[in-house]
Each structure stands twice: as C-alpha cells, then as structure tokens.
Amino acid sequence: ATLVGCGIPYRLLHGRSGVGSKMHHKFVVLDGQTVASGSYNWTMESEERNHENLIVLRAPELATAYVMEFESLWNKGGPPVSSPAS
C-alpha cells in the first residue's frame, strides 16, 4: 500500500542544493515530549541488514524544536503531483 492509498498526507521536498539533492531527515515526535532520531531508515533492510542508530530523547523543549523543524519542512514541501498512471 502507498501513502496515498492509505489516506496519509505527505509532501515532497528536495535537499538544500535543490533538485537532485535529498531531504534526509529521519525523526519522529511522539506524545509532544519524546523524539526518536538517528541514521535508522524505517525499512526492513535497515532492521535486518544495516548497522543503524536511533536515539530517544525525552525532553519537551527538544520535542518542540523538532515539531518546529517538521512544520518548516512541511510548509516548504509541495503536494505530490499525480501521474497519469495513478
């Protein structure tokens, strides 16, 4: 299932160098107080094959900073463009 098929909104965003560069953040804010962040890619390959790291931070002030970063990225990103095949 894709995000669209599940009704989950998302945005597309490139990295700081424009098209061809990556937006590579990997973090999640839980309960407004807890942040999980690191190199960990949320995939089975990362789980089963890679050496990854994930740090859990439990601090409301840090969670607020991550929420602000997410909102900034969300606002800079654009809605997905539908392709003729979708």
ChimeraX commands (.cxc) that place a marker at each C-alpha (Angstrom):
marker #1 position 0.00,0.00,0.00 radius 0.5
marker #1 position 1.17,3.51,-0.71 radius 0.5
marker #1 position 0.70,6.57,1.48 radius 0.5
marker #1 position -1.90,7.89,-0.95 radius 0.5
marker #1 position -3.77,4.58,-0.88 radius 0.5
marker #1 position -3.89,4.72,2.91 radius 0.5
marker #1 position -5.10,8.32,3.00 radius 0.5
marker #1 position -1.92,9.55,4.71 radius 0.5
marker #1 position -0.98,13.10,3.64 radius 0.5
marker #1 position 2.61,13.75,2.64 radius 0.5
marker #1 position 4.76,16.35,0.93 radius 0.5
marker #1 position 7.73,16.12,-1.41 radius 0.5
marker #1 position 10.88,18.12,-0.72 radius 0.5
marker #1 position 14.42,18.07,-2.05 radius 0.5
marker #1 position 17.58,18.96,-0.12 radius 0.5
marker #1 position 19.27,22.31,0.34 radius 0.5
marker #1 position 21.05,22.10,-3.04 radius 0.5
marker #1 position 17.80,21.86,-4.99 radius 0.5
marker #1 position 16.63,19.19,-7.36 radius 0.5
marker #1 position 18.86,16.13,-7.19 radius 0.5
marker #1 position 19.70,16.56,-3.51 radius 0.5
marker #1 position 17.89,14.78,-0.70 radius 0.5
marker #1 position 15.81,15.83,2.25 radius 0.5
marker #1 position 17.27,13.20,4.57 radius 0.5
marker #1 position 15.74,13.83,7.99 radius 0.5
marker #1 position 14.66,10.79,9.93 radius 0.5
marker #1 position 12.83,11.61,13.14 radius 0.5
marker #1 position 9.51,11.14,14.84 radius 0.5
marker #1 position 7.92,13.16,17.64 radius 0.5
marker #1 position 5.76,11.12,19.98 radius 0.5
marker #1 position 3.39,12.49,22.63 radius 0.5
marker #1 position 4.84,16.01,22.37 radius 0.5
marker #1 position 7.70,15.05,24.69 radius 0.5
marker #1 position 9.63,12.21,23.08 radius 0.5
marker #1 position 11.77,12.31,19.92 radius 0.5
marker #1 position 13.35,9.35,18.13 radius 0.5
marker #1 position 16.06,10.31,15.63 radius 0.5
marker #1 position 19.15,8.84,14.02 radius 0.5
marker #1 position 20.51,7.12,10.94 radius 0.5
marker #1 position 17.87,4.40,11.19 radius 0.5
marker #1 position 15.84,4.09,7.99 radius 0.5
marker #1 position 12.36,2.79,8.77 radius 0.5
marker #1 position 12.72,-0.20,6.45 radius 0.5
marker #1 position 13.13,-3.96,6.80 radius 0.5
marker #1 position 16.58,-3.70,5.18 radius 0.5
marker #1 position 17.73,-1.35,7.93 radius 0.5
marker #1 position 16.22,-3.60,10.56 radius 0.5
marker #1 position 17.73,-6.82,9.25 radius 0.5
marker #1 position 20.90,-5.89,7.32 radius 0.5
marker #1 position 22.33,-2.49,8.21 radius 0.5
marker #1 position 24.18,-1.04,11.14 radius 0.5
marker #1 position 21.93,1.84,12.17 radius 0.5
marker #1 position 21.47,4.05,15.21 radius 0.5
marker #1 position 18.44,5.56,16.88 radius 0.5
marker #1 position 18.45,7.84,19.88 radius 0.5
marker #1 position 15.39,8.51,22.02 radius 0.5
marker #1 position 15.19,11.94,23.64 radius 0.5
marker #1 position 12.63,12.60,26.35 radius 0.5
marker #1 position 12.54,16.37,26.70 radius 0.5
marker #1 position 9.55,18.57,25.84 radius 0.5
marker #1 position 11.75,21.51,24.79 radius 0.5
marker #1 position 13.61,19.32,22.28 radius 0.5
marker #1 position 10.36,17.83,21.03 radius 0.5
marker #1 position 9.08,21.36,20.43 radius 0.5
marker #1 position 12.19,22.16,18.35 radius 0.5
marker #1 position 11.66,19.03,16.25 radius 0.5
marker #1 position 7.98,19.88,15.73 radius 0.5
marker #1 position 9.02,23.34,14.54 radius 0.5
marker #1 position 11.52,21.75,12.12 radius 0.5
marker #1 position 8.84,19.39,10.82 radius 0.5
marker #1 position 6.37,22.24,10.29 radius 0.5
marker #1 position 9.02,24.27,8.46 radius 0.5
marker #1 position 9.82,21.36,6.13 radius 0.5
marker #1 position 6.13,20.57,5.60 radius 0.5
marker #1 position 5.45,24.17,4.60 radius 0.5
marker #1 position 8.42,24.22,2.18 radius 0.5
marker #1 position 7.41,20.92,0.60 radius 0.5
marker #1 position 4.86,20.58,-2.11 radius 0.5
marker #1 position 1.92,18.30,-2.51 radius 0.5
marker #1 position 2.58,15.20,-4.59 radius 0.5
marker #1 position 1.86,15.55,-8.28 radius 0.5
marker #1 position -0.42,12.87,-9.62 radius 0.5
marker #1 position 0.95,10.91,-12.51 radius 0.5
marker #1 position -1.31,9.70,-15.35 radius 0.5
marker #1 position -0.81,6.11,-14.11 radius 0.5
marker #1 position -2.20,6.84,-10.64 radius 0.5
marker link #1:1,2 radius 0.2
marker link #1:2,3 radius 0.2
marker link #1:3,4 radius 0.2
marker link #1:4,5 radius 0.2
marker link #1:5,6 radius 0.2
marker link #1:6,7 radius 0.2
marker link #1:7,8 radius 0.2
marker link #1:8,9 radius 0.2
marker link #1:9,10 radius 0.2
marker link #1:10,11 radius 0.2
marker link #1:11,12 radius 0.2
marker link #1:12,13 radius 0.2
marker link #1:13,14 radius 0.2
marker link #1:14,15 radius 0.2
marker link #1:15,16 radius 0.2
marker link #1:16,17 radius 0.2
marker link #1:17,18 radius 0.2
marker link #1:18,19 radius 0.2
marker link #1:19,20 radius 0.2
marker link #1:20,21 radius 0.2
marker link #1:21,22 radius 0.2
marker link #1:22,23 radius 0.2
marker link #1:23,24 radius 0.2
marker link #1:24,25 radius 0.2
marker link #1:25,26 radius 0.2
marker link #1:26,27 radius 0.2
marker link #1:27,28 radius 0.2
marker link #1:28,29 radius 0.2
marker link #1:29,30 radius 0.2
marker link #1:30,31 radius 0.2
marker link #1:31,32 radius 0.2
marker link #1:32,33 radius 0.2
marker link #1:33,34 radius 0.2
marker link #1:34,35 radius 0.2
marker link #1:35,36 radius 0.2
marker link #1:36,37 radius 0.2
marker link #1:37,38 radius 0.2
marker link #1:38,39 radius 0.2
marker link #1:39,40 radius 0.2
marker link #1:40,41 radius 0.2
marker link #1:41,42 radius 0.2
marker link #1:42,43 radius 0.2
marker link #1:43,44 radius 0.2
marker link #1:44,45 radius 0.2
marker link #1:45,46 radius 0.2
marker link #1:46,47 radius 0.2
marker link #1:47,48 radius 0.2
marker link #1:48,49 radius 0.2
marker link #1:49,50 radius 0.2
marker link #1:50,51 radius 0.2
marker link #1:51,52 radius 0.2
marker link #1:52,53 radius 0.2
marker link #1:53,54 radius 0.2
marker link #1:54,55 radius 0.2
marker link #1:55,56 radius 0.2
marker link #1:56,57 radius 0.2
marker link #1:57,58 radius 0.2
marker link #1:58,59 radius 0.2
marker link #1:59,60 radius 0.2
marker link #1:60,61 radius 0.2
marker link #1:61,62 radius 0.2
marker link #1:62,63 radius 0.2
marker link #1:63,64 radius 0.2
marker link #1:64,65 radius 0.2
marker link #1:65,66 radius 0.2
marker link #1:66,67 radius 0.2
marker link #1:67,68 radius 0.2
marker link #1:68,69 radius 0.2
marker link #1:69,70 radius 0.2
marker link #1:70,71 radius 0.2
marker link #1:71,72 radius 0.2
marker link #1:72,73 radius 0.2
marker link #1:73,74 radius 0.2
marker link #1:74,75 radius 0.2
marker link #1:75,76 radius 0.2
marker link #1:76,77 radius 0.2
marker link #1:77,78 radius 0.2
marker link #1:78,79 radius 0.2
marker link #1:79,80 radius 0.2
marker link #1:80,81 radius 0.2
marker link #1:81,82 radius 0.2
marker link #1:82,83 radius 0.2
marker link #1:83,84 radius 0.2
marker link #1:84,85 radius 0.2
marker link #1:85,86 radius 0.2
view
